[in-house]
Amino acid sequence: MSISTTLFILIISGICSLLIIFFGIYSLSISKDNIFTGSGKPEKMASMVLESIYLMAKNLVGIFIITSILVTISEKLISNEQGLPIVTLVVGYLLGKDFAPTNNNKSE
């Protein structure tokens, strides 16, 4: 009994999504007790928490897009020449975004 390619792609993407959600919730639960106790300005700390939530959500959306494209390629709905550039574009965007805060205040 072999697993089809589509089922394999869906299982792997589901595991990745669950891991991202688990580590995101775990890190937020750890930081809720320690984030404001002498660790800097509350605005800066809140900005970092929002940035980490944004990064987690962006990665989940990226996994969904990549999974959708790979499933359509494996089901032969689109060809490799059409789907792989889109996958490359999404992976490049996900890897290219750094974790720098997006706060533009120069009044520090």
Stockholm file with secondary structure:
# STOCKHOLM 1.0

chainA/1-108         MSISTTLFILIISGICSLLIIFFGIYSLSISKDNIFTGSGKPEKMASMVLESIYLMAKNLVGIFIITSILVTISEKLISNEQGLPIVTLVVGYLLGKDFAPTNNNKSE
#=GR chainA/1-108 SS CCCCHHHHHHHHHHHHHHHHHHHHHHHHHHHHHHSSSSSSCHHHHHHHHHHHHHHHHHHHHHHHHHHHHHHHHHTTSSCHHHHHHHHHHHHHHHHHCCCCCCCCCCCC
#=GC SS_cons         CCCCHHHHHHHHHHHHHHHHHHHHHHHHHHHHHHSSSSSSCHHHHHHHHHHHHHHHHHHHHHHHHHHHHHHHHHTTSSCHHHHHHHHHHHHHHHHHCCCCCCCCCCCC
//
